[in-house]
Amino acid sequence: MSTTGKLAQPINGAISRPSPADTRRVPQSRLIRVELRKLMDTRAGFWLLAGIGLITAAVIVIFMFAGDARELTFSNFVNATGTPQGILLPVLGILAVTSEWGQRTGLVTFTLEPHRGRIVIAKLVATVVLGAVAVVVALGLAAAANVVAAVAFGGDGSWTLGVEGVRDILAIQLIGVVQGVALGMLIMNSAGAIVAYFAIPTIWGILTSTMEWFADIGRWVDLNTTSIPLTTHQMDGDAWLRLAVSVAIWVLVPLVLGVVRLLHREVKSA
């Protein structure tokens, strides 16, 4: 908590203490900057971000050498970056929340800013910002690779992606990031949340392959299925509606439940 009032001064032998009116909240922008630093300064966060960058670059290079010349386009390079980012960015969202509980820093965080809702907002904004930056970096790498491929490998060099394509890529990555934050708040354990994030689609895939009823409702509630039009840039009104339903089930509901749990969980120092 930031205090800007006057320091305690002796008055007629008594100590004058700052009144509540002299104390103001930590600015929300500062909380967001702190959460951004926590994501990048910790060992796990730093290596995860470095891994996202290195793996994304490696995937682009591999695709450049292995892909057919006709396939070497900006759109395909961008799509190639989607797999590593789609796997690792949600883990970043999970660690943004679970680090407070796994590393026993929650007592410090919630003492300096006792209004936990503001911490939740700061964590969400910080992870979304980093997710958006990761997408921008991927677009830059894809653009550079498209130029190199056209010059050195005789690639197609097409730039047909469009605003809608960028929108779809950004949307699918940010959905994953927010889902990671939601699972992190709901489970509050790094290993458990990461396992849940990867296990739920696997279990759902097994159910849809063995039970016809699950396959039928999967068109509406399976996030992987409803996200396919985003990856192929073929979104229409019906696709947006199905995506909204699945996002409400797998992102918004865990997020609300996670916020409620975080707001009421006892904070311990050990």
N, C-alpha and C positions, 0 to 999 in steps of 0.2 A: 504494500500500500504506500503510495507516494504522499508525503506530508509537506505542504508548502506553508503552513502557518508559522508563526513566530516560535522560536525555541523557548523552552520554559525559562522564565526569568523570576528572580526573587522580588516580591512586592510586599513591603512592610513585614518582612520575615517569613512570608508565605511563598509557595511556589505556584506560579501561574502556568497552567497547562493549556495547550491549544484546544479550542472548542471544536465540536464536530463541523461547524461552519468553515473552519480553517483547513479542513481536510478534504481532499478531492480524490476521485477515483483515478486509477491508472488509465491512461487513454487506451481505447481499444486498439488503435494502431500500434501502440507499443507492445501490447499483448501478442498481436499477430507477428510482429518482428521477433519477439522472444521465441514463439513457437517455430518460426522459420529457422532461427538459429539452432534450436534444440534438434530439429530434424536434420540439420546439416553438420552440426558440431559433434554429435555423438558418434562413436565408432561404428555402430550398426547403421545409422542413418547415412554417414559419409560413404561407407563401402557399398551400401545399397544404391545410392545415387550414382556412384562411380560405376557400379555394375550395370545399371540401366544404360548409362552412356556408352560403355565399352561393348556391351552385348548388342545394343542397337547398331553401333557402327560396324560390328563384326557381321551382323546379319546382312547389312547393306552390301558390304564388300563381297560376301559369299554369293549373294544374289547377282551381283555384277559379273562375277566370273562364271557362275553356273547357269545363269539364265540365258535363254535364247535372245538374239539381238532384237527381235521384234517385241520381246517382253520388257526390254529395258526402257521403261517410261517412268515419268515422275509419279504417276498414280500407283504403279506397281511397287516402286521403291518405298513410297509412303505406306502402302499396305504391308510391306515386309517388316516395317518397324512396329506394326501393331501387336504382333505376337509377344515379343519380349516385354514391351511396355504394359500390355494387358495382363501379364503374369506378375510383374514386379511392382508396378505402381500401387495396386491395392495393398501389397505388403507394407509399403511406405505409410499408407493410411492407417493400417493396423498398429504399426510401431509408434505412430504419432500419439496414440492414446495409451497403449499398454505400457509404454516406457515409464509413465508416472507411477504405475503400480508394481512393475517388475523391478525397477531400479530404486524404489522407495523415495521418489522425489515428490510424491503427491502432497506430503505434509507441507513442504516448502511452497509448492505452487499454490495450493489452496489457502495457505496462510497469507501469502503476499497478495492474493486476489481471492477473497472468500466467496465472491459471487461466481459460483461454478458455471452458470450459464454463459458468462462472458468468456470463460476458458474454453468451453465447448465451441463457441463461435470462432474464437481465435484458431483453434485446432482445425476446424473445418475449412476456414478461409486459407490457412497456411498450406494445407495439403492440396486444396484445389489450385492454389497459385503454383505450387511446385509441379502438380500434374500438368497444368497448362504450359508451363515453361518446358517441361519434358517433351510435350507435343510440338512446341515451336522448334526446339532443338532437332527433333526428328525430321520435321519439315525442311529445316536447313540442310541437314545431312543428306536427305533424299534429293534436294535440289542440286547440291554439289555432285552427288553420285550420278545424277541424270546427265549433267554436263560432261563429266569425265567419261561415262559410258558411251555417250554419243561421239566423243572425239577419239577415244582410244579403242573402243570395241565396236564401233559402227552401230551403236544402239539406235532405237527408234527416236528417242529424244523428245517424245511427245510430252506436252505440259497440261494435258486435259485432265484436270482434277476438279477445278471450280470451287466456288464458295460452299456449295452444298457438300462436296466431298470433305473439305476441311471441317465443316460443321459436324459431319457424321463421325469423323475420326476423333475430334475433340469430345463429342458427346459420349462415345463409348468408353474412352479412357477416364473421363471424369466420373461417369457412373461407377466404374470399378473402384476409383479412389474413394468416393463417398461410401460405397459399400464396405470397403476396408475399415474406414473410420467407424461405421455403424457396428460392425462385428467386433471391433476393438473395444468399443464402449460396452457392448452387450456381454462379452465374455471376460474382458479385462485380464487376459493372459495371452502373451504373444504366441506361444506354441499352439494353444487351443484355438485361437482365432484364425491362425494361418491354416491349421488342419481343417477347420470348419469351412474356410473359404474354398479350399481345393476339394474337400470331400463331398460337399453338398452337390455340386454339378455331377460328380462321378456317380453318387448314389442315385441321383435323379435319372441319369443316363441308363443305369441298370434297370430302374423301374419302367422307364418308357420302352425299353427293348423287350421287356418280359410281360408287361401288362398294357393292353390296348387302351384302357381307360386313361392311364397316365399319358400315353402318347397323344390322345385327343385333347386333354386340357393343357398339354405342354405348349400348344400353339399360343396360349394366352399367359401361362404362368411361368414357363421356363425361360429365364433371362437369356440363356445362351441362344435359344431358338428365336426369341423375339429380337435379338441383337443382330441376327444375320443380315437383315436388310440394311442395317447401318454399315456393316463391313462391305457390302456390295453396292452401297450408295443407291438403293432402290426404295427409299422410304416414300410411303404414301399415307393417306389418312388412316387406313385400316392398320398399317404397320405401326404408325405412331400410337394408335390406341392400344394395340397389343403390348407395345413396349411400355406404355404408361402403366398398364395393369401389372406387368411383371416387376417393374421398378418399384411400384407401391408395395408389392409383397416382399421382395427380397432386399430392398434398400430402405424405403421410408419406414416400414414397420420395425425392422431391427434398429433403425436410427432413433425412433421415438422411444422404444423400450430401453435402448442403451442410454439415452439422455436421462430418462427417469432413474435408471440404476445408478448412473454416475452422480446425479444430484443428491441421492440419498445414501450412498455407500459411506461407511465409516472410513476415515482416513487414518492410517496408522504409520508410525515412524519406523517400525520394524516388523 
